[in-house]
Every structure is written in C-alpha cells, then in structure tokens.
Amino acid sequence: MASDHGHTPAAWTGVIISFTGFCVAGAFMVANSPFGFWAGIAVILLGGVVGGAMKLAGLGQKPSPELDRAREEAARKDHTPETGRADVHA
C-alpha cells in the first residue's frame, strides 16, 4: 500500500476547493438562497475538475513499482488458460 496516499498537490487542491464549495452551499442553504446553494455545488464540482486536471498534469500520486508488478502479474494470470479445472458455474 502507498504510505503517502492522497498527500499530493492535486489531492490537497481538489479537496480544499470542494470543501469551500461545501461550506458555501451549506451557508446559502441555511440562508434560503437557491442561487448561492447552486453556486456552492458548482464550486464542489470545480474542485473535482481541478484536482483531476492537476493529476493529469503530473501533480498527483505516482504509481508504485509494486502496483505495476501486481497489475502485470494479474494480467498474465487472466490470459493464461488453466487446465483440469471443473466448471463452477454449472
């Protein structure tokens, strides 16, 4: 498992923007202002977009060599025919 899960500029930025939008939407919901509420919801979605864009720009979590090896091994197992196995779906 990754020991620095989520501790990246992309993750922090996306969460901070989304949390701000959550606070804005909550405040305007209590104030009974639909426009402000939906503006807060838009900011929440913007946080996800910004975080995703930053991840694509290389500021997100880097894949670990262990994860790459595990994926390659799993892919090999999926494409290797097994012999002598009974049909379990009968």
Buried (B, 14 or more C-beta within 10 A) or exposed (E): EEEEEEEBBBBBBBBEBBEBBBEBBEEBBEEEEEEBBEBBBEBBEBBBEBBEBBBEEEBBBEEEEEEEEEEEEEEEEEEEEEEEEEEEEE
